[in-house]
């Protein structure tokens, strides 16, 4: 029972950390990366379709994303979809490629984004702590049911606490990395 509990708790903590990293990846820094357009949907013959399914998305340089549609007539629809998204980007069609320049972030916008990032990190910390609480509760229930001893409970609680500390440190490391990316000019 104890090994499964530790294993599932660790897997759930890892999922929380992965979710945080995914959320942080969506927060835009001054640099371009192709993943920023992942959630943008294009009207493809009447059905919303992700950009990656109707075009090649690549980096032209550090501050510009290039979107090359597989069908030339889709360029206008892709440009409109990017412009209408909540990313605040202003694409321009050059030939059959849609160029998406990344605007430089203002100091005020950087500070706002850091607040958002810190909120995401705090949510991840809370999720990890909730998983610790759930594991400790399951241990207490096992002691009540007399399936494990109190010594095993204490030892396992210590191990779960070490796991929690490790994942909280990972969350803090991811936060520090994103903050330094946001403050880099």
VEXZA-625423 format. One line per 8 residues: their letters; for each residue x, y, z of C-alpha. Coordinates in Angstrom, 2 decimals, decimal comma. Each point is the difference from the previous one (the first is absolute). Layout:
// VEXZA-625423
A) X/Y/Z ~ ...
This chain:
// VEXZA-625423
XXXXXXXX) 0,00/0,00/0,00 ~ 2,73/2,48/0,97 ~ 2,08/-0,37/-3,20 ~ -3,10/0,54/-2,18 ~ -0,99/3,05/2,04 ~ 3,46/1,56/-0,38 ~ 0,09/-0,84/-3,71 ~ -3,41/1,49/-0,80
XXXXXXXX) 0,72/3,08/2,12 ~ 3,28/0,56/-1,83 ~ -1,67/-0,48/-3,40 ~ -2,70/2,53/0,87 ~ 2,61/2,50/1,23 ~ 1,90/-0,45/-3,26 ~ -3,22/0,68/-1,94 ~ -0,50/3,21/2,00
XXXXXXXX) 3,55/1,07/-0,85 ~ -0,50/-0,87/-3,69 ~ -3,26/1,99/-0,05 ~ 1,82/2,99/1,50 ~ 2,74/-0,22/-2,63 ~ -2,66/-0,15/-2,72 ~ -1,75/3,07/1,43 ~ 3,29/1,89/0,29
XXXXXXXX) 0,79/-0,86/-3,61 ~ -3,14/1,82/-1,10 ~ 1,07/3,24/1,69 ~ 1,66/2,07/-2,68 ~ 3,51/1,33/0,47 ~ 1,67/2,36/-2,45 ~ 1,40/-2,93/-2,00 ~ -1,93/-1,91/-2,63
XXXXXXXX) -0,78/-3,70/0,35 ~ -2,23/-2,08/-2,23 ~ -2,04/-1,37/2,91 ~ -1,62/3,37/0,60 ~ -2,39/-0,62/-2,92 ~ -1,00/-3,52/1,16 ~ -3,44/0,99/1,27 ~ -0,90/2,32/-2,92
XXXXXXXX) -2,84/-1,47/-2,10 ~ -0,39/0,73/-3,74 ~ -3,32/-0,20/-1,85 ~ 0,81/-2,86/-2,40 ~ -3,00/-0,57/-2,30 ~ -2,45/0,80/2,77 ~ 1,63/-1,90/2,88 ~ 2,45/1,43/2,57
XXXXXXXX) 3,38/-1,69/-0,48 ~ 3,34/0,57/1,80 ~ 2,53/1,94/-2,07 ~ 2,48/-2,88/0,19 ~ -2,45/-2,16/-2,00 ~ -0,29/2,43/-2,93 ~ 3,50/1,52/-0,16 ~ 3,68/-0,33/0,91
XXXXXXXX) 0,89/2,16/3,00 ~ 3,70/0,85/0,40 ~ 2,32/2,72/1,27 ~ 1,36/2,42/-2,58 ~ 2,20/1,73/2,60 ~ 0,01/0,62/3,76 ~ -2,97/2,39/-0,14 ~ -1,99/-1,24/-3,02
XXXXXXXX) -2,15/-3,08/-0,57 ~ -0,66/-1,14/-3,57 ~ -3,23/-1,82/-0,87 ~ -0,03/-1,62/-3,44 ~ -3,48/-1,34/-0,91 ~ -0,23/-3,23/-1,97 ~ -2,73/1,57/-2,14 ~ 0,80/3,50/-1,27
XXXXXXXX) -3,56/1,29/0,48 ~ 0,18/-0,78/3,75 ~ 2,52/2,84/0,63 ~ -2,75/2,60/0,50 ~ -1,96/-2,27/2,39 ~ 3,18/-0,74/2,02 ~ 0,87/3,70/0,20 ~ -3,54/0,80/1,19
XXXXXXXX) 0,04/-2,81/2,60 ~ 3,32/1,21/1,48 ~ -1,17/3,62/0,03 ~ -3,31/-0,96/1,70 ~ 1,71/-2,18/2,64 ~ 0,65/1,39/3,48 ~ 3,77/0,06/-0,56 ~ 0,25/3,62/-1,10
XXXXXXXX) 1,99/-0,85/-3,12 ~ -0,15/1,84/-3,33 ~ 0,79/-2,41/-2,88 ~ 0,77/1,08/-3,56 ~ -0,16/-2,11/-3,17 ~ 3,13/0,12/-2,14 ~ -0,41/-2,10/-3,14 ~ -1,42/-3,32/1,16
XXXXXXXX) 1,46/0,25/3,54 ~ -1,65/1,67/2,97 ~ 2,66/1,81/2,05 ~ -0,83/0,48/3,68 ~ 2,39/2,48/1,66 ~ 0,15/-0,15/3,80 ~ -0,33/3,50/1,45 ~ 2,41/1,00/2,75
XXXXXXXX) -1,49/-0,10/3,49 ~ -0,33/3,22/1,97 ~ 1,21/0,09/3,60 ~ -3,58/0,26/1,26 ~ -1,09/-3,00/-2,07 ~ 2,98/-2,01/1,28 ~ -1,03/0,70/3,59 ~ -3,59/-1,04/-0,75
XXXXXXXX) 1,22/-3,23/-1,58 ~ 2,20/-0,71/3,03 ~ -3,08/0,34/2,23 ~ -1,83/-2,50/-2,22 ~ 2,97/-2,40/0,08 ~ 0,27/0,23/3,80 ~ -3,72/-0,77/0,29 ~ 0,44/-3,09/-2,18
XXXXXXXX) 2,94/-1,14/2,14 ~ -1,99/0,49/3,20 ~ -2,84/-2,09/-1,47 ~ 2,51/-2,77/-0,75 ~ 1,38/0,19/3,57 ~ -3,53/-0,27/1,40 ~ -0,69/-3,02/-2,23 ~ 3,17/-1,73/1,26
XXXXXXXX) -0,90/0,74/3,62 ~ -3,53/-1,34/-0,57 ~ 1,50/-3,23/-1,31 ~ 2,12/-0,23/3,16 ~ -3,12/0,52/2,10 ~ -1,87/-2,71/-1,91 ~ 2,89/-2,46/0,44 ~ 0,23/0,72/3,75
XXXXXXXX) -3,77/-0,43/0,31 ~ 0,20/-3,38/-1,74 ~ 2,76/-1,02/2,43 ~ -2,11/0,99/3,01 ~ -2,91/-2,02/-1,37 ~ 2,30/-3,01/-0,45 ~ 1,16/0,31/3,63 ~ -3,64/0,16/1,16
XXXXXXXX) -0,77/-3,10/-2,05 ~ 3,12/-1,60/1,53 ~ 1,49/-0,88/-3,41 ~ 3,27/1,82/0,80 ~ 1,78/0,84/3,25 ~ 0,43/3,49/1,42 ~ 3,76/-0,27/-0,59 ~ -0,61/-0,72/-3,68
XXXXXXXX) -2,38/2,96/-0,11 ~ 2,58/2,39/1,45 ~ 2,78/-1,27/-2,25 ~ -2,22/0,32/-3,07 ~ -1,19/3,48/1,03 ~ 3,66/1,06/0,18 ~ 0,62/-1,41/-3,48 ~ -3,10/1,74/-1,38
XXXXXXXX) 1,22/3,26/1,59 ~ 3,39/-0,40/-1,71 ~ -1,82/-0,58/-3,30 ~ -2,09/3,12/0,60 ~ 3,11/2,06/0,77 ~ 1,68/-1,26/-3,17 ~ -2,95/0,90/-2,25 ~ -0,49/3,41/1,63
XXXXXXXX) 3,70/0,68/-0,68 ~ -0,59/-1,02/-3,66 ~ -2,96/2,41/-0,19 ~ 2,17/2,80/1,43 ~ 2,76/-0,81/-2,50 ~ -2,45/0,14/-2,94 ~ -1,37/3,31/1,33 ~ 3,48/1,52/0,36
XXXXXXXX) 0,87/-1,07/-3,56 ~ -3,16/1,56/-1,45 ~ 0,47/3,21/2,00 ~ 3,56/0,36/-1,32 ~ -1,30/-0,61/-3,55 ~ -2,63/2,70/0,46 ~ 2,43/2,56/1,39 ~ 2,62/-0,61/-2,71
X) -0,16/2,83/-2,51
